């Protein structure tokens, strides 16, 4: 598949995702204590909503870059009602605009993160998470966004991390197998993977495993579903979501052809190249969250 076709396929993947599921994870992102909200806060280094609110309290302009259906845009707007919050997305701006029509401090625009963004102006805080790895050049997209950070402002990103070797092989195998399928056919394939994740989660089995460095496995006690999820196959299951919503999240991982994975050293290099000081870093089994600040 050519680079141009990979980009087209990825845009269609997310257009289909948000058109068919405009409210996916929206309520859970805004609901205090939900697993999805906790994951957003914890990976960004905030103990709770109050800590995130305090971080945002003096931000005049906030950008949610790659806003999807606007779920995090809404969270930012609620926590920072004093701020102008801009959400941009290449394929789902209309969906986000409809979801956020009642938010007076929000504007939604259609933008490509690799195109000229000077018309957006500058921002005190840019949130660009779960999006850069779906562009054809994540580093270039990051540097493009970083140019819009004001002196004293911050940018926080989340990108996929390179995972255990068998997990990487499985991910690429499934991605290649379903990337050419229609939305409905790809969902049917992801239903099977979702049923596996559900069954493993509901089994509630813990396993104690030794370290196997050659397979990227660390010693410890794991929930069986998490053990397989971390090291062998992404079989997502969150009981707070419906079965259909879980299927779409697995689709989100497996269907797009642009789906790069990175290392912490690589991402730190991006911040250094942008002249930003890293102020927070969190790496887990799935991804790398990093926040950096521009000197005043």
PEMO-V41703 format. One record per residue. N is the residue number from 0. RES is the residue in three letters. SS is DSSP state (helix for helix, strand for strand, loop for the rest). Layout:
# PEMO-V41703
n=[N	N]
res=[RES	RES]
ss=[SS	SS]
This chain:
# PEMO-V41703
n=[0	1	2	3	4	5	6	7	8	9	10	11	12	13	14	15	16	17	18	19	20	21	22	23	24	25	26	27	28	29	30	31	32	33	34	35	36	37	38	39	40	41	42	43	44	45	46	47	48	49	50	51	52	53	54	55	56	57	58	59	60	61	62	63	64	65	66	67	68	69	70	71	72	73	74	75	76	77	78	79	80	81	82	83	84	85	86	87	88	89	90	91	92	93	94	95	96	97	98	99	100	101	102	103	104	105	106	107	108	109	110	111	112	113	114	115	116	117	118	119	120	121	122	123	124	125	126	127	128	129	130	131	132	133	134	135	136	137	138	139	140	141	142	143	144	145	146	147	148	149	150	151	152	153	154	155	156	157	158	159	160	161	162	163	164	165	166	167	168	169	170	171	172	173	174	175	176	177	178	179	180	181	182	183	184	185	186	187	188	189	190	191	192	193	194	195	196	197	198	199	200	201	202	203	204	205	206	207	208	209	210	211	212	213	214	215	216	217	218	219	220	221	222	223	224	225	226	227	228	229	230	231	232	233	234	235	236	237	238	239	240	241	242	243	244	245	246	247	248	249	250	251	252	253	254	255	256	257	258	259	260	261	262	263	264	265	266	267	268	269	270	271	272	273	274	275	276	277	278	279	280	281	282	283	284	285	286	287	288	289	290	291	292	293	294	295]
res=[UNK	UNK	UNK	UNK	UNK	UNK	UNK	UNK	UNK	UNK	UNK	UNK	UNK	UNK	UNK	UNK	UNK	UNK	UNK	UNK	UNK	UNK	UNK	UNK	UNK	UNK	UNK	UNK	UNK	UNK	UNK	UNK	UNK	UNK	UNK	UNK	UNK	UNK	UNK	UNK	UNK	UNK	UNK	UNK	UNK	UNK	UNK	UNK	UNK	UNK	UNK	UNK	UNK	UNK	UNK	UNK	UNK	UNK	UNK	UNK	UNK	UNK	UNK	UNK	UNK	UNK	UNK	UNK	UNK	UNK	UNK	UNK	UNK	UNK	UNK	UNK	UNK	UNK	UNK	UNK	UNK	UNK	UNK	UNK	UNK	UNK	UNK	UNK	UNK	UNK	UNK	UNK	UNK	UNK	UNK	UNK	UNK	UNK	UNK	UNK	UNK	UNK	UNK	UNK	UNK	UNK	UNK	UNK	UNK	UNK	UNK	UNK	UNK	UNK	UNK	UNK	UNK	UNK	UNK	UNK	UNK	UNK	UNK	UNK	UNK	UNK	UNK	UNK	UNK	UNK	UNK	UNK	UNK	UNK	UNK	UNK	UNK	UNK	UNK	UNK	UNK	UNK	UNK	UNK	UNK	UNK	UNK	UNK	UNK	UNK	UNK	UNK	UNK	UNK	UNK	UNK	UNK	UNK	UNK	UNK	UNK	UNK	UNK	UNK	UNK	UNK	UNK	UNK	UNK	UNK	UNK	UNK	UNK	UNK	UNK	UNK	UNK	UNK	UNK	UNK	UNK	UNK	UNK	UNK	UNK	UNK	UNK	UNK	UNK	UNK	UNK	UNK	UNK	UNK	UNK	UNK	UNK	UNK	UNK	UNK	UNK	UNK	UNK	UNK	UNK	UNK	UNK	UNK	UNK	UNK	UNK	UNK	UNK	UNK	UNK	UNK	UNK	UNK	UNK	UNK	UNK	UNK	UNK	UNK	UNK	UNK	UNK	UNK	UNK	UNK	UNK	UNK	UNK	UNK	UNK	UNK	UNK	UNK	UNK	UNK	UNK	UNK	UNK	UNK	UNK	UNK	UNK	UNK	UNK	UNK	UNK	UNK	UNK	UNK	UNK	UNK	UNK	UNK	UNK	UNK	UNK	UNK	UNK	UNK	UNK	UNK	UNK	UNK	UNK	UNK	UNK	UNK	UNK	UNK	UNK	UNK	UNK	UNK	UNK	UNK	UNK	UNK	UNK	UNK	UNK	UNK	UNK	UNK	UNK	UNK	UNK	UNK	UNK	UNK	UNK	UNK]
ss=[loop	loop	helix	helix	helix	helix	helix	helix	helix	helix	helix	helix	helix	helix	helix	helix	helix	helix	helix	helix	loop	loop	loop	loop	loop	helix	helix	helix	helix	helix	loop	loop	loop	loop	helix	helix	helix	helix	helix	helix	helix	helix	helix	loop	loop	loop	loop	loop	helix	helix	helix	helix	helix	helix	helix	helix	loop	loop	loop	loop	strand	strand	strand	strand	strand	loop	loop	loop	loop	loop	helix	helix	helix	helix	helix	helix	helix	helix	helix	loop	loop	loop	loop	strand	strand	strand	strand	strand	strand	loop	loop	loop	helix	helix	helix	helix	helix	helix	helix	loop	loop	loop	loop	loop	loop	strand	strand	strand	strand	strand	loop	loop	loop	loop	loop	loop	loop	helix	helix	helix	loop	loop	strand	strand	strand	strand	strand	strand	strand	loop	loop	helix	helix	helix	loop	loop	loop	helix	helix	helix	helix	helix	helix	helix	helix	helix	loop	loop	strand	strand	strand	strand	strand	strand	strand	strand	strand	strand	strand	strand	strand	loop	loop	loop	helix	helix	helix	helix	helix	helix	helix	helix	helix	helix	helix	helix	helix	helix	loop	loop	loop	loop	helix	helix	helix	helix	helix	helix	helix	helix	helix	helix	helix	helix	helix	helix	helix	helix	helix	helix	helix	helix	helix	loop	loop	strand	strand	strand	strand	loop	loop	strand	helix	helix	helix	loop	strand	loop	loop	strand	strand	strand	strand	helix	helix	helix	helix	helix	helix	helix	helix	loop	loop	loop	loop	loop	loop	loop	loop	loop	loop	loop	helix	helix	helix	helix	helix	helix	helix	helix	helix	helix	helix	helix	loop	loop	loop	loop	loop	loop	loop	strand	loop	helix	helix	helix	helix	helix	helix	helix	helix	helix	helix	loop	loop	loop	strand	strand	strand	strand	strand	strand	strand	loop	loop	loop	strand	strand	strand	strand	strand	strand	strand	loop	loop	loop]
